């Protein structure tokens, strides 16, 4: 695989993983637009590891607290903020893991990988984000995350299994409608991404164990590095912009891309 293609692929993954514009949708479209063979699962695992490293670094204080809290949970104690945060993350993750296994075992995930589906989800869930962002209040900080809200956001995250929906987009949409401010909604969405990326990365990793060679491993390492840098930059820019800008620019991008894809799909 050429260095240029690895750079394009990893950069798109890194940028779109945490922005509410769907990384899966872009990665499905990329090979078709460039007339290139699918990148394969090893590269998928690599770029996910790269983006995982970026979000862990950016929100390290939160994750360190959740990690120590998880250790308290293993002792049957929920007596610290970290332990409660860890419990919320678990509750928010379980629904999408169960649904993801169902999608994979039934083959539904493959059936939904089409330009038409991505076009409709880009457009529809983009407009839903706009509605939630415009009508949602901003009276809840991320530190006030509740088990009920974690469960609601967890069920919303199931919709991200449909290509083009955007995991960050749908969880931010749910958080904004639940009353979390723009920055806090994004923060909760990013925290929720770690267990999901770990779960999907582990599943994909198990499928490619023993099939990788030295060249594939090298490509994977390069892709992971590019994705890490792109994701870290995208996270930094988005979190800063959200101090003064709404989610409307992302909505506009989604609507335009969705309409273009629908024209392509039905022409």
N, C-alpha and C positions, 0 to 999 in steps of 0.2 A: 504494500500500500504506500503511495507516494507521501512524502512529508507534507506537501501542500494540502492534500485531501485530509490527512490526519489533523492538520492545523485547523482547517475549515470545520471539520466535524466536531472536534473537541471544543473549539471556540463557541460554536453554536450551542452545544450542550451546556457549556459553562455559563453562558449568558442567559439561556432560556430556562435552565433548571429552576431558578429562583424568581425570575420575573413571571408575572401572571399571563404568559403568552404560550405556554405548552412546549416543553422540550421534546416530548415524544412525538408530537405532531410534526415538528421541524425535522427531527431525525428520520422520520418515515418518508417525508417529502424529499429530503436532500438527495438520496441516491437516484430517485426518479428524475429530479430536475437536472442533475449532472450526468445522467445516463451512466451511473456507476453501480457496481454490484453492492449489495447490502454489506455493511461493515462487519457483520458477524457479532456473536455474543461476547467474545473476549474483549473487543473494543468497547462494547456497551458496558461491560463490567469495569473496564479501566476508566472510562470517562465518569462513571458514577462514583468511583473511588476518589477521583480528582475533585469533584464537586462536594463530596462528603468532607474531604479534608478542608475545603474552603469554609464551609459553614461551621465546622467544628472550631476552626481558628477564629473566625469572626465573632462567634457567640461562645467563646471558651468559658467565660465566667458562668454563664447559665448552665452549660453542659457539665462543668465540674461540679456545680451544686447538685444537678440532677443525678450525676454518677454516684456521689456520696450518699445522696438520698435513696438511690436504688439499693445500696448496701444496707441502709436502715430498713428498707422494705423487706429485704430477705430475712431480716431478724424479726419481722412482724410488727415493725414500729412505723408509725406515720406521725412523728413528733417534731419534724423539722419542715421548713419550706421546701427544701430539696427533696425530701421524701414525698411530699404532696405533689410536687412538680413531676417527679418520676412516675407516680401513680397516674396522673393526668395523661402523660405521654403514652403510657401503656394502654389506657382506656381508649385514647384517640387512635391508636395503631391497630388494635385487634380487629375492628370491622373491615379495614381494607386488606389485611392479610388473609382473612377468611374469604372475602370476595375475590381477591386476586387468585387464590388457589382454585376457586370455582371457575373463574374465567379461563384459567390455563388448562384445567382438566377437561373442560367442555369444548375447548377450542374457540370460545367466543372472542378471546383477545385477538386471534388472527383474523377472524371474520370482520372485525371492526377497523382493520388497518386499510382504509380506503380514502381517496381524496375527497369524496362526497361527505363521508362521516366527519373528517377533519374540518371541512368547510363549514358544516352546520354547527359543530361544537365550538369552533372558533367564534363564529358569529353569535350564536345563542348565549353561550356562557360569558362572552364579552359584554353583551348587553345586560346580562344578569349582574355582573360585577359593577357596571355603571349604576344600575338601580340600587344595589346594596350600598355602594359608596355614597350615593346622593341622599339616601333615606336613612341610613344607619346613624345612630347617635355616637358620641365619643366619650361616654361617661365611665368606661371600664378600662383600667390599665392591665397590662399583661400579668402583673403580679396578682390580680384578682381572678385569675383563671379558675373556673370551678369544674367539678367532675361532670356536671350536666353539660356545660359548654364544650368540654373536651369530647364528650360522647357525640354531641351534635356535629362538631367539626370533623370527628372521626367518620361519621356516616356520610358527611358531605364529601370526604376524601375518596370514597368509593367511586364517585363519578369520574375521578381522574383516571380510572382504568380505561375510560373511553378516550382514544387518541384525540388530541386537540382541545380537551377540556382544560388542562393545566392543573397540576396538583396544588401549586401555590395559589393559583387563581381562584379555585373553588374553595379552598380553606380560608383565604383572605375574604372572599365573598361572604362566607358563613360568619366569620369573626366580625366583619363590619356590621352585618345585620344583627348580630348579638349585642352590639354596642361598644365594641373595642375600637379605639382610635386607629388611624391609618398605620402609624409606626408600630403600635402594639399588635395589630392584626398581622402585620408582616412578620413581626418577631415570633409570635406564636406559630405561624405557618412554617417559619424556618426551623423552629425547634421540633415541630412535628415531622420535618423532612428526614431527620437523622435515622430514627428507627425504621422508617419506610425504605430509605436508600440502603440501609444495612440488610434488611430482609430481602429486598429484590436483588441486591448485589450478591448476597450469599446464595440465593436460589440459582441465579445465572452462573455464578462461579462454580457451583457443584456440577452444572451441566457441561462446563468446558474443561473440567479437570482431566488431565491426561491427553488432551487434544492439542494443546499449545506447543509450539516449537520455539526455538530461540528468536527467529525473526518476528513471530507473532508477539512474543513477550516484549521485544524491543519496541514494536509498534504500540503495544499497550502502555508501556512506561511513558513513551512520548505523548500519547494521547492524554494520559492521566495528568501529566505536568501542564499541558496546554489548558485542559479543562479546569484545573485548580486555579491557575492565574486568571482565566476569563471569569470564573465564578466569583472569585474574591473581588475583582474589580466591579462586577455587576452588582454584587451585594452592597459594596461600599457606596456606589453611586445611587442605587435605589433607596437605601436607608437615609441617605442625606437629602435626596429629592423629596422624600415623603414628609419632611419637616415643613415644606412650603407648597408642594404640588400634590394634586389628587391622583387617582388611578386612571383618569380620563385619557392620558396619552397612550396607555397600554390598551385601553378599550378601543380607541381609534385604530390602532395598529391591527388589533384582532378583527375588527369589523371589515377593514379594507382587505386584509389577507383572506378572511372567510369568504367574502364576496367574489374575490378573484378565483379562489379554489372551486367555488360552486359553479362559476361560469365555465371553468376548465372541465369539471366533472360532468356537466350536463350538455356540453357543446359537442 
